[in-house]
Structures are given as structure tokens and as C-alpha cells.
């Protein structure tokens, strides 16, 4: 119920990058989708992947083999429809809204004249699937703006594609509203149920001001990435862009009836079942327990990782990074290996190194094809291995739990636990993948990075909450707020530190997302502790969490189900931090 209410609110929101997956649609789509793209299907059957391994069940189905995990155990639904389409074969074009009319006209005809249940279900499916197509076109255009940051033509194209989707969605819901209010509305109830029917009956398109705010928001985000792509960014202008974004978003919250953009974003964008006030526990835990660990162990581990990043003998090419992901996945789980093979076979990634790219990494969902896609701006260092492993956690979740464009909203905290947990799980293979010395350094960094996620996730959430509460915000005041928190969280000032926040894209594109890194890192650290005690049991715990659908499970529900600690209880922080301190101490000690 709570998740559905959040999803309904999300229908009226601006477009954002996705991090994870949601309720599976395979049963609803069924044979219709399979027929639609059958001729486009390419690549070998996933059931054939890796069938030369000895750890497969008697029927040849993909089992889960890994350290201490039963070969016959499966965690995921394998009956999921996917488009089987290579990314390079997905065409982009400017969608003509006149092409939508035959789908909306069909719904209006049912509203006026009725018809059979089977025929209505088909018309309803085709309309929603057309929206999936339009949104996928937008996603492709938007992703291109990250691959070519600063390209004004691409920015305009992405903005146009976004506008087309908003208009298409409004037209589609106006048709559905007419159907829901008609004497033939019972035909809809088979698919929508009572709550959605009531929402659709009362659907109101966004107001002109809301549309204008959304358009301006997209322009400002594109401007930020364009500014930051310069060799010497104009940070004064970046500050002005940020202040305008804050004021714009405060107005968006007002129009929604919420006087706090923080609570608005928590509930509506990210579907959290806790409030900005609840996050204060995370702030306290980060300052009291994790900032000291970062200060104690961070410098030495960073020295080691800096040396590894400068190691020119370490092959960090795109091919090596993808190969390591496959070998790590194969060691851990047949189901993970299946997802990796699909990713590679269909080219559902851009992990190349390019000076034109925005410095971002993310995973999006291509709704029309039911396929996830990974983007990362590579550095040519060992970090590329870890970045891809993190995004692969998102990819696997979406691969097995496809998303609903209109009626789903993922719990980002659970999604980030799935992603950060993937890197933790992979870390047990680092010695085999990279050699013991490099593997130990990368494992040390993985743990330190999680500790930093707790500290930075809390710090940026507190920073954003304070900024959005400021009545007369100026760029100078933003710098002052950040500078104060920077020291409060234990960091040592350096020249220019007060503007460090400008280099974190989430502050501009996804405000109030960062707390998810802190919350999820705590769960990932606990999973790491379990894996260090019993590798098989810890991996089983992680795969159980990874298989949880983020549009069905809240983070708090998922960790309770998995037997992990309640991170909104300050008493939980001490034991997690103590185990992390021991692990970091052992790791650093082993390098001496």
C-alpha cells in the first residue's frame, strides 16, 4: 500500500536516473511482448550459458554454485521476458505524438462503446507499451548527453524527448480517465483494481508552471554537466546554477502541497519509509562511529590505492574489466553469471574511457525492451573494476525484477544495498582475479569506501537539508554550510575544500539520494562481516537480499527479513563499526 501510494505520486514527477528495479511485468506482458520482438530476438538461449560446468542440476537449468551455496538453489525468477535486443540495434528517433492517437483513440472507443475483455486488455497493453517506447527513447537521448557532456544539440534533443514523454503520458491518462469514468469501466478493473481506478478517475495533468519548472530543471542540470566538463570549470557560475536549482525545487514542493523539499523528495522520488528527521540517527552514527575509522585508516589505505591506480602494469582496459566481472560472477553464482552473459552478449553497457563523458556512473532501465543498461565514465584505473561491479548489482536486480514505468517506484536504499553488496561479495574473489597483493589492496579500499559512504552519505544529506532550509540562500552561504560540515565530519580543510560539494553531481541531479549510500553501506558492511565469518552463509544472505524486488520491499523490511541490524537504532552502529575497524586494521596490517 505504501509503495503504491508513492508510485502514484511519482507519476507527476520529473524524470530522473534510475538505480534499481521493481515489480516484475513478465506475467502481464506474456506472449504479446514475445510475439512483438520475436523476429528481433538474437543471441543464444540463456539456459545454454555455461552448461559445461559440473555444478549444474540434472535438467541443465542454471543453478547457483558458489562457495558454500548449494548448487541446486535458485534465488531469482527465470521466467522473465526480455527483448533480446542489442543496444546498438535499438533505434532512436524523434517520436511523433500523432502516432499515439491510434492507441488513445482505441481507449476512447471502449469508453464510449464497450467491448470484450480480451480486446480491451490488448488495447490497454498497447497504449502502455507505447509509453514504454516513448520513455525508452527519452532514456537513450538522455544517456547520450552523459556520453557527450556539453553537446548542446544532444541536450536539446534530450529535453525535447522529455517533453514528448510528459505530453504522451498526459494524453494516455486522459484516455484512461475517460474509460475509468465511463459505464464500461469494469473492463479496466481486471488490470487496475480499486485504488488505481480512483487515482485515474481523478487524474489531472500537470499545470503549466510545473511543466515550466521541470523544463528549466533539466536545462540547469545539463548546464551543470556542461560547465563541469570544462578543463577549468567556472565554479562561480556552478554555484549560481545550484542556488537556482534549490529555489526551483522548493517551488516544486510548494506546488505539491509540501513545505519541505526534503520530505517531498524522500517520500515521492525515492519511496523511503523514513523521514528526513529519522536520518539524523544516521548523521549521529556516522560522526560518532565511522568518521574516526576513516581518519584512523584512511590515509594509509589511500596511499596504497594511489600507488595501485598509478600502476601502469595493471591492465584496466574495458575488455579486462568486463572479463573480471564475468569471472567473479561465475565464481559466486550461476545466476549472476547468466546476467553478466546477457549484458555482454547484447552490449548493454558503455564503460569506455572518454574525455567527452560526464564523470558519472549509473544504470537505467530500457522499458520497451525490459533490459537494463550500464553507463560509466572510466578512469583507466582499478576503480573501473569496482565501479562496474557496483553497477552490476543494479543490473542484476533489474535483470531479474523488471520495472514498471508508471506504477512502480524503487526503494533506493535497498537498491544501493544490492549494488554495494555486489562489490562486497565480489571482493572475496579479488585474490583470484587480480593476484593477492592487488586483491588485498582493492579489498581494503572496498571496505574504506563503504565507511566513506556512511560518512559522506550522512554529510551530504545534512548539507542538503540545511541548504534547503536556508531562507535567503546565496552561493556563498552554500559554501559556508558545506565548510562547517566538512570539519564536523572529521575531514581536514585544504585550499578550496569549501567548494568540494560542486564536484558531486548528485547535489545537482539527484538531491537527497546520497543518504541511500550511507544507509545501504551499513547493511553491506554487516554482510561483509557475515561473509568473513562464514563465506557461504554470508553469500546466501546477500543473494537473498539481491533477489528482493525494491518496488515491493522497503529497505527496513528487507533487512529485517534478512536478519540484519536496524540502522535507525543508534545502538546498532557500535558493533558494525567495531567489526569494520578490525577488518580495516587486519587489512592495513597485512600490507605492512
Order of alpha helices (4+ residues) and beta strands (2+ residues): alpha-alpha-alpha-alpha-alpha-alpha-alpha-alpha-alpha-alpha-alpha-alpha-alpha-beta-beta-beta-alpha-alpha-alpha-alpha-alpha-alpha-alpha-alpha-alpha-alpha
